[in-house]
Amino acid sequence: MRDEATGTAGTGRSVLAVPQLGGGDTVVGRRAPGGGSASIEFGEGRKGDALVVAVACEGRGSVRVAVRPTGASFPLECRAGRVSSVLNEMALTGADHGGTVSVEASSAVRWSLTVGRSRSAPTPEVAIGTDGGGE
């Protein structure tokens, strides 16, 4: 069993790991798996850069991600015993500016985060999500 956001698990159980970005994306910030709420600052990108935010979580509850200065935010529902993940690529006004990604998480949830830059955003906003597996 292999999942790009969660790594490899020989036992069939998902393992929470730092999410990976696409091959052409540049990593500008990471947070290793842990709990609680936290923020990661990132520097200014090149004109036209999109911002890429990938989050993975496990545990019963949810995380809420807010990206400043773009004003974008999104939730991710997490499950006990299973890793959920989402990758959002944002080509919004201000996405090439420096800012902060903040994550608020319920106490039962562990999560990890990768922030990156992409030159390949074809549309004003692209969101791709996975939930780490089916029911």
Order of alpha helices (4+ residues) and beta strands (2+ residues): beta-beta-beta-beta-beta-beta-beta-beta-beta-beta-beta
